[in-house]
Amino acid sequence: MIALSLGLLAALCWGLHDFTIRRVGGKADVAAMFAVVTCFGLLPLIPIALLTGGWGAVGSEQALLAVAAGVTSVSANIGLYRAFTIGPVSLVAPICGAYPVLSVLFAVLRGNEAGAQEWLAVLAVVAGVAVVARGEGGSSAGSRLAAAGWAALASASFALTFGLAQWSAETGAHLPVAAITRLTALAVALLWLIQRRPGAGGIGAIWPALLLMGFLDVGALTLVTLAGGMENAEYAAVASSIFGIVTILLAWKFLNEPMRASQWGGVALVFAGIAALGLA
């Protein structure tokens, strides 16, 4: 249940994070936005990681896994940013929200067992996300295809990021692993920016939103990483997948976007899946 609770808190953080993306997406270069968000996110993470210790539990294997998680987190976030910027949420959210299936598969490949109840619960979460996300309008066929591709990249990359980070943190070095992951992500983003040399226009006007996104993103990733080493750690990744529902509910409340009756049924389906995981 602890891993599940951490995942739910992560979902709240990522839901707020993606709601902010919807407000500022397209106002600046995607890579520049991600680099700034990552840099802001490191501001609270690095001091906390240094003060809490645990660095002695980071061996060469743990460090390599954390670095790999940092690389995959870059592709996950770039895919997420681009998908939400160019495509409708009705298409993007179900694809991005499908990563728990890959997360459980990752755990199975590492020797963990998943029974029928676990798989049914995962499918309920994914189906609920899909139902809730159906309420938004469409776009051109070309942009939908591009959005689907970026969302698929984000989904696969999120599953790898969570799996690698939790694997690395199994020795107990949770916050050091999170710090290494984010530092790696920042280094990769900066190298990409140096190569591309995009303009910095728009960043100055939206930096408060990027600061908030940085804090929310690191908070969510740290919560999922903390689940590493706990029983059924993969449940944290599954529970965090409802971030799409959090985003849509915020848009319904504050942006006056409509919610159909079937979508409320999807919300109930998601929480039923989460409850089933907690009882498994």
C-alpha positions as CSV (number, residue, x, y, z in Angstrom):
1,M,0.0,0.0,0.0
2,I,2.9,2.4,0.6
3,A,4.1,2.1,-3.0
4,L,0.6,2.6,-4.2
5,S,0.2,5.8,-2.1
6,L,3.5,7.2,-3.4
7,G,2.2,6.6,-6.9
8,L,-1.0,8.5,-6.3
9,L,0.9,11.5,-4.9
10,A,3.1,11.3,-8.0
11,A,0.0,11.3,-10.2
12,L,-1.2,14.5,-8.5
13,C,2.2,16.2,-9.1
14,W,2.4,15.1,-12.7
15,G,-1.2,16.0,-13.3
16,L,-0.5,19.6,-12.2
17,H,2.7,19.5,-14.3
18,D,0.9,18.5,-17.5
19,F,-1.9,21.0,-16.8
20,T,0.8,23.6,-16.8
21,I,2.2,22.3,-20.1
22,R,-1.2,22.8,-21.6
23,R,-1.1,26.4,-20.5
24,V,2.4,27.3,-21.8
25,G,3.1,24.7,-24.5
26,G,4.2,26.1,-27.8
27,K,5.4,29.4,-26.3
28,A,9.1,28.3,-26.4
29,D,11.4,25.7,-27.8
30,V,10.6,22.2,-26.4
31,A,14.2,21.3,-25.6
32,A,14.9,24.7,-24.0
33,M,11.7,24.4,-21.9
34,F,12.8,20.9,-20.7
35,A,16.3,22.0,-19.9
36,V,15.0,25.0,-17.8
37,V,12.4,22.8,-16.0
38,T,15.1,20.2,-15.2
39,C,17.5,22.8,-13.9
40,F,14.8,24.3,-11.6
41,G,13.9,20.8,-10.4
42,L,17.5,20.2,-9.3
43,L,17.3,23.2,-7.0
44,P,15.5,21.4,-4.1
45,L,16.6,17.9,-5.0
46,I,20.4,18.3,-4.8
47,P,20.6,19.8,-1.3
48,I,18.1,17.3,0.0
49,A,20.0,14.4,-1.5
50,L,23.3,15.6,-0.1
51,L,21.9,16.1,3.4
52,T,20.0,12.8,3.6
53,G,23.0,10.8,2.6
54,G,22.8,7.3,1.1
55,W,25.5,7.9,-1.4
56,G,27.6,5.0,0.0
57,A,24.9,2.6,-1.4
58,V,25.5,3.8,-4.9
59,G,27.9,1.4,-6.6
60,S,28.9,1.3,-10.2
61,E,25.9,-0.7,-11.2
62,Q,23.5,1.6,-9.4
63,A,25.1,4.6,-11.0
64,L,24.9,3.2,-14.5
65,L,21.2,2.3,-14.0
66,A,20.5,5.9,-12.7
67,V,22.3,7.4,-15.7
68,A,20.3,5.2,-18.1
69,A,17.1,6.3,-16.4
70,G,18.2,9.9,-16.9
71,V,18.7,9.4,-20.6
72,T,15.3,7.7,-21.0
73,S,13.6,10.5,-19.0
74,V,14.8,13.0,-21.6
75,S,13.0,11.1,-24.4
76,A,10.0,10.6,-22.1
77,N,9.6,14.3,-21.4
78,I,10.4,15.5,-24.9
79,G,7.8,13.1,-26.3
80,L,5.3,14.3,-23.7
81,Y,5.9,18.0,-24.4
82,R,5.6,17.5,-28.2
83,A,2.6,15.2,-28.0
84,F,0.5,17.6,-25.8
85,T,1.5,20.6,-27.9
86,I,0.5,19.2,-31.3
87,G,-2.2,16.6,-30.6
88,P,-5.6,16.4,-28.8
89,V,-5.6,15.0,-25.3
90,S,-8.2,12.5,-26.4
91,L,-5.4,10.8,-28.4
92,V,-2.3,11.6,-26.4
93,A,-3.5,10.8,-22.8
94,P,-4.5,7.1,-23.5
95,I,-1.2,6.4,-25.2
96,C,0.9,8.0,-22.5
97,G,-1.2,6.4,-19.8
98,A,-0.5,2.9,-21.2
99,Y,3.0,2.7,-19.7
100,P,1.9,0.8,-16.6
101,V,1.5,-2.3,-18.7
102,L,5.1,-2.0,-19.8
103,S,6.1,-1.3,-16.1
104,V,4.5,-4.5,-14.9
105,L,6.0,-6.4,-17.8
106,F,9.4,-5.0,-16.8
107,A,9.0,-6.3,-13.3
108,V,7.9,-9.7,-14.6
109,L,11.0,-9.9,-16.8
110,R,13.1,-9.2,-13.6
111,G,11.5,-12.3,-11.9
112,N,8.5,-10.8,-10.1
113,E,5.1,-12.5,-10.5
114,A,1.9,-10.9,-11.7
115,G,-1.4,-12.7,-11.4
116,A,-4.7,-12.3,-13.1
117,Q,-5.9,-9.7,-10.6
118,E,-2.9,-7.5,-11.1
119,W,-3.2,-7.6,-14.9
120,L,-6.9,-6.9,-14.8
121,A,-6.3,-3.9,-12.4
122,V,-3.7,-2.5,-14.8
123,L,-6.0,-2.9,-17.8
124,A,-8.8,-1.1,-15.8
125,V,-6.5,1.8,-15.1
126,V,-5.5,2.1,-18.7
127,A,-9.1,1.7,-19.9
128,G,-10.3,4.3,-17.5
129,V,-7.7,6.8,-18.7
130,A,-8.8,6.2,-22.3
131,V,-12.5,6.7,-21.5
132,V,-11.9,9.9,-19.6
133,A,-9.6,11.3,-22.3
134,R,-12.2,10.8,-25.1
135,G,-13.9,14.1,-24.5
136,E,-11.6,16.4,-26.4
137,G,-11.7,17.5,-30.1
138,G,-9.6,16.2,-32.9
139,S,-7.2,17.7,-35.3
140,S,-5.7,16.9,-38.8
141,A,-4.7,13.4,-39.7
142,G,-1.0,14.5,-40.0
143,S,-0.8,16.1,-36.6
144,R,-2.7,13.2,-35.0
145,L,-0.2,10.7,-36.4
146,A,2.7,12.8,-35.2
147,A,1.1,13.2,-31.7
148,A,0.6,9.4,-31.5
149,G,4.3,8.8,-32.4
150,W,5.5,11.2,-29.7
151,A,3.1,9.9,-27.2
152,A,4.2,6.3,-27.9
153,L,7.8,7.4,-27.4
154,A,6.9,9.0,-24.1
155,S,5.0,5.9,-22.9
156,A,7.8,3.5,-23.6
157,S,10.4,5.9,-22.1
158,F,8.4,6.5,-18.9
159,A,8.2,2.7,-18.3
160,L,11.9,2.3,-18.8
161,T,12.7,5.4,-16.6
162,F,10.7,4.1,-13.7
163,G,11.9,0.6,-14.0
164,L,15.6,1.6,-14.2
165,A,15.3,4.1,-11.4
166,Q,13.6,1.7,-9.1
167,W,16.1,-1.0,-9.9
168,S,18.9,1.4,-9.1
169,A,17.3,2.4,-5.8
170,E,16.8,-1.1,-4.5
171,T,20.0,-0.7,-2.4
172,G,18.3,2.2,-0.5
173,A,20.0,5.1,-2.3
174,H,16.6,6.6,-3.3
175,L,17.4,10.4,-3.4
176,P,21.0,9.9,-4.7
177,V,19.5,7.9,-7.6
178,A,16.9,10.6,-8.3
179,A,19.7,13.3,-8.3
180,I,21.9,11.3,-10.7
181,T,18.9,10.7,-12.9
182,R,18.0,14.4,-13.1
183,L,21.7,15.5,-13.5
184,T,22.0,13.1,-16.4
185,A,18.8,14.4,-18.0
186,L,20.1,18.0,-17.7
187,A,23.4,17.1,-19.3
188,V,21.7,15.4,-22.2
189,A,19.3,18.3,-22.7
190,L,22.2,20.8,-22.6
191,L,24.2,18.8,-25.2
192,W,21.1,18.7,-27.4
193,L,20.7,22.5,-27.1
194,I,24.3,23.2,-27.9
195,Q,24.0,21.1,-31.0
196,R,20.7,22.7,-32.2
197,R,21.2,26.2,-30.9
198,P,17.5,27.2,-30.8
199,G,16.4,30.7,-29.9
200,A,15.6,31.5,-26.3
201,G,12.5,33.5,-27.1
202,G,9.5,33.0,-24.9
203,I,11.4,31.5,-21.9
204,G,11.5,34.8,-20.0
205,A,7.7,35.2,-20.1
206,I,6.9,31.7,-18.8
207,W,9.8,31.0,-16.4
208,P,7.5,31.0,-13.3
209,A,5.5,28.2,-14.8
210,L,8.7,26.3,-15.7
211,L,9.8,26.7,-12.1
212,L,6.6,25.1,-10.9
213,M,6.9,22.3,-13.4
214,G,10.4,21.6,-12.3
215,F,9.4,21.2,-8.7
216,L,6.4,19.1,-9.6
217,D,8.3,16.8,-12.0
218,V,11.2,16.1,-9.5
219,G,8.7,15.6,-6.7
220,A,6.8,13.0,-8.7
221,L,9.9,11.2,-10.0
222,T,11.3,11.1,-6.4
223,L,8.1,9.6,-5.1
224,V,8.1,6.8,-7.7
225,T,11.8,6.3,-7.0
226,L,11.2,6.0,-3.3
227,A,9.0,3.0,-4.0
228,G,12.1,1.1,-5.3
229,G,12.9,-1.8,-2.9
230,M,9.4,-1.8,-1.5
231,E,7.0,-4.7,-2.0
232,N,5.3,-4.4,-5.4
233,A,7.3,-1.3,-6.3
234,E,5.8,-1.4,-9.8
235,Y,2.4,-0.4,-8.3
236,A,3.8,3.1,-7.8
237,A,4.3,3.4,-11.6
238,V,0.8,2.0,-12.2
239,A,-0.9,4.4,-9.8
240,S,1.1,7.4,-11.1
241,S,-0.4,6.7,-14.5
242,I,-3.6,8.5,-13.5
243,F,-1.9,11.8,-14.0
244,G,-3.8,12.2,-17.2
245,I,-7.1,12.1,-15.4
246,V,-5.8,14.7,-12.9
247,T,-4.9,17.0,-15.9
248,I,-8.3,16.6,-17.5
249,L,-10.1,17.2,-14.2
250,L,-8.1,20.4,-13.8
251,A,-9.0,21.5,-17.3
252,W,-12.6,20.8,-16.7
253,K,-12.6,22.8,-13.5
254,F,-10.4,25.7,-14.4
255,L,-10.6,25.9,-18.2
256,N,-14.3,25.0,-18.5
257,E,-13.6,21.9,-20.7
258,P,-16.6,19.6,-20.8
259,M,-16.8,16.2,-19.1
260,R,-19.2,13.6,-20.4
261,A,-21.1,11.1,-18.1
262,S,-19.0,8.3,-19.7
263,Q,-15.9,10.1,-18.6
264,W,-17.0,10.2,-15.0
265,G,-17.5,6.4,-15.4
266,G,-13.9,6.2,-16.5
267,V,-12.7,8.0,-13.4
268,A,-14.6,5.4,-11.3
269,L,-13.0,2.6,-13.4
270,V,-9.5,4.0,-12.7
271,F,-9.9,4.2,-9.0
272,A,-11.5,0.7,-9.0
273,G,-8.3,-0.5,-10.7
274,I,-6.1,1.3,-8.1
275,A,-8.2,-0.3,-5.3
276,A,-7.8,-3.8,-6.8
277,L,-4.0,-3.3,-6.9
278,G,-4.0,-2.3,-3.3
279,L,-5.9,-5.5,-2.3
280,A,-3.8,-7.8,-4.6
